[in-house]
Amino acid sequence: MRERFWELPLGALSTAEWEALCDGCGRCCLHKLEDEDTGEILETNVACALLDRRTARCGDYANRRTHVPDCLRLTLRIVEDVTWLPASCAYRLRAAGQPLPPWHHLVCGDRDAVRRAGASVIGRVISESEAGPLEHHVCDWPDAAATPA
């Protein structure tokens, strides 16, 4: 991968660089609800069964769509249309021409900084196999975009 590739426009990234851009927060792997009246997306603390809640990483990333057919495959073509991505999401930030936060592993060299900054789901979610009705798990996730590591 190229030096400081994360500062390049998203369209200039190789596949490996695109994948490495992920901050590992795990929030894209949480279930969301849509308000039928307003269209508002409501976040929950309920994780996909594939999400390892100790690491905020997918337990079978390469084959995730086999197990979860509606799992989002974030691409350059849709990144700006996925409005529910957290404000701190590296893809969302870079699509808007913004820099990565200081706690991003590519900036600081520490993959655990995302957890310390409060941007990660580690230790804060429940598995969909244990949750029950999603409506009971609606929550507001803090915006960690400007939070230091």
C-alpha positions as CSV (number, residue, x, y, z in Angstrom):
1,M,0.0,0.0,0.0
2,R,1.1,3.5,-0.7
3,E,2.4,5.8,2.0
4,R,-0.4,8.0,3.5
5,F,-2.9,6.5,1.0
6,W,-5.7,7.6,3.3
7,E,-5.2,11.2,2.2
8,L,-6.0,10.3,-1.4
9,P,-9.4,10.6,-2.9
10,L,-11.4,7.4,-2.4
11,G,-11.5,6.8,-6.1
12,A,-7.7,6.6,-6.2
13,L,-7.5,3.7,-3.7
14,S,-6.6,0.2,-4.5
15,T,-8.9,-2.6,-3.2
16,A,-6.4,-3.3,-0.3
17,E,-6.2,0.4,0.5
18,W,-10.0,0.7,0.5
19,E,-10.3,-2.2,2.9
20,A,-7.5,-0.8,5.2
21,L,-9.4,2.5,5.5
22,C,-12.0,1.0,7.7
23,D,-11.5,2.2,11.3
24,G,-12.9,-1.0,12.8
25,C,-15.6,0.7,14.9
26,G,-18.2,-2.0,14.0
27,R,-21.2,0.4,13.8
28,C,-22.0,-0.6,10.3
29,C,-22.6,-4.1,11.7
30,L,-25.4,-3.0,14.0
31,H,-29.0,-3.4,13.2
32,K,-30.9,-0.3,12.4
33,L,-34.7,0.5,12.3
34,E,-36.5,2.9,10.0
35,D,-39.3,5.0,11.4
36,E,-42.3,4.3,9.2
37,D,-43.6,7.8,9.5
38,T,-40.5,9.9,9.1
39,G,-38.0,7.6,7.4
40,E,-35.5,8.4,10.2
41,I,-32.9,5.7,10.8
42,L,-32.8,4.6,14.4
43,E,-29.6,3.0,15.6
44,T,-29.6,0.0,18.0
45,N,-27.0,-1.7,20.1
46,V,-27.8,-5.1,18.5
47,A,-24.9,-6.6,16.5
48,C,-25.0,-9.0,13.6
49,A,-24.4,-12.5,14.7
50,L,-21.1,-12.5,12.7
51,L,-19.7,-9.6,14.6
52,D,-17.1,-10.5,17.2
53,R,-18.2,-8.2,20.1
54,R,-14.7,-8.4,21.7
55,T,-12.9,-7.1,18.6
56,A,-15.6,-5.3,16.5
57,R,-14.5,-7.4,13.6
58,C,-16.6,-9.7,11.4
59,G,-16.1,-13.3,12.2
60,D,-16.3,-14.3,8.5
61,Y,-15.8,-11.2,6.5
62,A,-14.9,-12.9,3.3
63,N,-18.1,-15.0,3.3
64,R,-20.4,-12.6,5.2
65,R,-22.9,-12.2,2.4
66,T,-23.4,-16.0,2.3
67,H,-24.5,-15.9,5.9
68,V,-26.1,-12.4,5.8
69,P,-27.4,-11.7,2.3
70,D,-28.4,-8.1,3.0
71,C,-25.0,-7.2,4.6
72,L,-23.9,-3.9,3.1
73,R,-21.0,-3.9,0.7
74,L,-19.7,-0.4,0.9
75,T,-18.4,0.9,-2.4
76,L,-17.3,4.1,-3.9
77,R,-20.5,4.3,-5.9
78,I,-22.8,4.2,-2.8
79,V,-20.7,5.6,0.1
80,E,-22.2,9.1,-0.1
81,D,-25.7,7.6,-0.2
82,V,-25.4,5.6,3.0
83,T,-26.5,8.4,5.3
84,W,-26.5,6.2,8.5
85,L,-22.8,5.7,8.5
86,P,-21.4,7.4,11.7
87,A,-20.0,10.9,11.3
88,S,-16.6,9.5,12.3
89,C,-16.6,6.8,9.6
90,A,-13.4,7.0,7.6
91,Y,-15.3,6.4,4.3
92,R,-17.8,9.1,5.0
93,L,-15.1,11.5,6.1
94,R,-12.9,10.9,3.1
95,A,-15.8,11.0,0.7
96,A,-16.4,14.5,2.0
97,G,-12.8,15.5,1.7
98,Q,-12.2,15.5,5.4
99,P,-9.2,14.1,7.3
100,L,-9.3,11.0,9.4
101,P,-9.7,11.6,13.2
102,P,-6.5,11.5,15.3
103,W,-7.6,8.1,16.8
104,H,-7.8,6.3,13.5
105,H,-5.3,3.5,13.3
106,L,-3.8,4.7,10.1
107,V,-3.0,8.1,11.7
108,C,-1.9,7.0,15.2
109,G,-0.7,3.4,14.5
110,D,-2.9,1.9,17.3
111,R,-5.9,-0.2,16.4
112,D,-7.2,0.1,20.0
113,A,-7.4,3.9,19.8
114,V,-10.9,3.6,18.2
115,R,-12.2,1.9,21.4
116,R,-10.5,4.4,23.7
117,A,-12.0,7.3,21.7
118,G,-15.5,5.9,22.3
119,A,-16.1,5.2,18.6
120,S,-16.1,1.4,18.8
121,V,-18.9,-1.0,19.7
122,I,-16.5,-3.2,21.7
123,G,-18.2,-4.1,25.0
124,R,-21.3,-2.0,24.2
125,V,-23.5,-4.3,22.1
126,I,-25.6,-7.5,22.3
127,S,-25.8,-10.2,19.7
128,E,-28.9,-10.5,17.6
129,S,-29.3,-14.0,18.8
130,E,-29.7,-12.7,22.4
131,A,-31.5,-9.4,21.9
132,G,-35.2,-10.0,21.4
133,P,-37.2,-7.2,19.7
134,L,-34.9,-4.5,18.1
135,E,-37.3,-1.8,19.3
136,H,-36.1,-2.5,22.9
137,H,-32.5,-1.7,21.9
138,V,-32.8,1.7,20.2
139,C,-29.9,4.0,21.4
140,D,-28.0,7.1,20.5
141,W,-24.4,6.5,19.7
142,P,-22.1,9.4,20.6
143,D,-20.3,11.2,17.8
144,A,-16.6,10.4,18.2
145,A,-15.4,12.2,15.1
146,A,-13.5,14.8,17.1
147,T,-12.6,12.8,20.2
148,P,-8.9,12.3,20.8
149,A,-7.5,8.8,21.4
